[in-house]
């Protein structure tokens, strides 16, 4: 986070310069409740000159004063009123400079322990194989033509998935590569561009309901990732997927291209693209990604 951004999150309350719990949670990419749980477990390390809870009067004053700006400098809703880190909330805690320093050490330690535990849990479920071995375990045409798969981008604290459509495997610039099709207005595609990495998670037929749900609404203006009946899991490299997946392919974004009708010689394909792109504002794009890691559920890998 840039220095100027951090400075904008420092307020003066009770004559002291402080930072609020949800801003610190955003900085450390954890949920506010996780941050406060770390504090409660170590409450003796946070005396009154390290941390205090705002009163209702102080909260209302900040609520009336603090606004957030978008990239164009336009005023948005007060960050205190509606927070992407948990909606309505209790009165926030304020941390002084000493409190922030103490919290930093605790969170870094907790995050390291949590990450280690998650990695151990992930590797109990999945085993890693080389990209060249995918065809030994799975029928590639079944994977892209019949099996349900989810395209997921983002980290554990914020991620989104959409149902996959078509695609394939091969070599591109001598790198093992996968490609898939995505609509340009998909929120997941926005996250792929932002993060530069994503996962393809393949599921058996029994998860058809969950896959269709992922394609039924956008995650940009809904809580669909909390609603979907799947269990999120983080790969050792920090990408998001699901414990129920039979195959997880981690990808590094290589190229996003928009096909032109002039690029195709099959009238059937031209008609298909024209039909899919009837709305001038929405169109299909091809997403190419270098395969960086491949994980298979241990039950499948042993077969």
JOLIN-V669180 format. One record per residue. N is the residue number from 1. D_LAST is the distance of its C-alpha to the last C-alpha in whole Angstrom. Layout:
n=[N & N]
d_last=[D_LAST & D_LAST]
This chain:
n=[1 & 2 & 3 & 4 & 5 & 6 & 7 & 8 & 9 & 10 & 11 & 12 & 13 & 14 & 15 & 16 & 17 & 18 & 19 & 20 & 21 & 22 & 23 & 24 & 25 & 26 & 27 & 28 & 29 & 30 & 31 & 32 & 33 & 34 & 35 & 36 & 37 & 38 & 39 & 40 & 41 & 42 & 43 & 44 & 45 & 46 & 47 & 48 & 49 & 50 & 51 & 52 & 53 & 54 & 55 & 56 & 57 & 58 & 59 & 60 & 61 & 62 & 63 & 64 & 65 & 66 & 67 & 68 & 69 & 70 & 71 & 72 & 73 & 74 & 75 & 76 & 77 & 78 & 79 & 80 & 81 & 82 & 83 & 84 & 85 & 86 & 87 & 88 & 89 & 90 & 91 & 92 & 93 & 94 & 95 & 96 & 97 & 98 & 99 & 100 & 101 & 102 & 103 & 104 & 105 & 106 & 107 & 108 & 109 & 110 & 111 & 112 & 113 & 114 & 115 & 116 & 117 & 118 & 119 & 120 & 121 & 122 & 123 & 124 & 125 & 126 & 127 & 128 & 129 & 130 & 131 & 132 & 133 & 134 & 135 & 136 & 137 & 138 & 139 & 140 & 141 & 142 & 143 & 144 & 145 & 146 & 147 & 148 & 149 & 150 & 151 & 152 & 153 & 154 & 155 & 156 & 157 & 158 & 159 & 160 & 161 & 162 & 163 & 164 & 165 & 166 & 167 & 168 & 169 & 170 & 171 & 172 & 173 & 174 & 175 & 176 & 177 & 178 & 179 & 180 & 181 & 182 & 183 & 184 & 185 & 186 & 187 & 188 & 189 & 190 & 191 & 192 & 193 & 194 & 195 & 196 & 197 & 198 & 199 & 200 & 201 & 202 & 203 & 204 & 205 & 206 & 207 & 208 & 209 & 210 & 211 & 212 & 213 & 214 & 215 & 216 & 217 & 218 & 219 & 220 & 221 & 222 & 223 & 224 & 225 & 226 & 227 & 228 & 229 & 230 & 231 & 232 & 233 & 234 & 235 & 236 & 237 & 238 & 239 & 240 & 241 & 242 & 243 & 244 & 245 & 246 & 247 & 248 & 249 & 250 & 251 & 252 & 253 & 254 & 255 & 256 & 257 & 258 & 259 & 260 & 261 & 262 & 263 & 264 & 265 & 266 & 267 & 268 & 269 & 270 & 271 & 272 & 273 & 274 & 275 & 276 & 277 & 278 & 279 & 280 & 281 & 282 & 283 & 284 & 285 & 286 & 287 & 288 & 289 & 290 & 291 & 292 & 293 & 294 & 295 & 296 & 297 & 298 & 299 & 300 & 301 & 302 & 303]
d_last=[46 & 49 & 52 & 54 & 52 & 52 & 56 & 56 & 54 & 56 & 59 & 62 & 62 & 65 & 66 & 63 & 60 & 57 & 53 & 52 & 48 & 47 & 48 & 46 & 43 & 43 & 44 & 41 & 39 & 38 & 39 & 43 & 42 & 39 & 42 & 45 & 42 & 42 & 46 & 47 & 45 & 47 & 50 & 53 & 52 & 53 & 57 & 59 & 60 & 56 & 55 & 57 & 56 & 58 & 60 & 61 & 64 & 62 & 59 & 61 & 63 & 60 & 58 & 62 & 62 & 58 & 56 & 54 & 54 & 52 & 51 & 55 & 56 & 57 & 57 & 54 & 54 & 54 & 51 & 52 & 53 & 49 & 47 & 43 & 42 & 43 & 46 & 48 & 49 & 51 & 54 & 52 & 52 & 54 & 54 & 56 & 56 & 55 & 53 & 51 & 51 & 50 & 47 & 46 & 45 & 43 & 41 & 40 & 39 & 37 & 35 & 34 & 33 & 31 & 29 & 28 & 27 & 25 & 24 & 22 & 21 & 19 & 18 & 16 & 15 & 13 & 13 & 15 & 14 & 16 & 18 & 17 & 14 & 13 & 14 & 11 & 8 & 11 & 14 & 17 & 20 & 18 & 17 & 21 & 22 & 21 & 19 & 21 & 21 & 24 & 26 & 27 & 29 & 31 & 31 & 30 & 34 & 34 & 32 & 31 & 29 & 29 & 27 & 26 & 27 & 26 & 26 & 24 & 23 & 24 & 27 & 30 & 32 & 30 & 28 & 24 & 25 & 24 & 27 & 27 & 31 & 33 & 36 & 38 & 40 & 36 & 36 & 33 & 34 & 37 & 35 & 33 & 36 & 37 & 34 & 33 & 30 & 27 & 23 & 22 & 19 & 17 & 17 & 16 & 19 & 19 & 21 & 23 & 26 & 26 & 25 & 28 & 30 & 29 & 31 & 34 & 36 & 37 & 36 & 39 & 41 & 39 & 37 & 34 & 31 & 33 & 32 & 29 & 27 & 24 & 24 & 25 & 23 & 24 & 23 & 24 & 26 & 28 & 26 & 25 & 22 & 21 & 19 & 17 & 16 & 12 & 14 & 17 & 19 & 22 & 25 & 29 & 31 & 32 & 35 & 36 & 38 & 39 & 39 & 43 & 44 & 45 & 42 & 41 & 42 & 40 & 43 & 40 & 38 & 41 & 42 & 39 & 39 & 43 & 42 & 39 & 42 & 45 & 46 & 47 & 46 & 42 & 40 & 37 & 36 & 33 & 31 & 30 & 28 & 27 & 23 & 24 & 20 & 17 & 15 & 11 & 10 & 9 & 7 & 5 & 6 & 4 & 0]
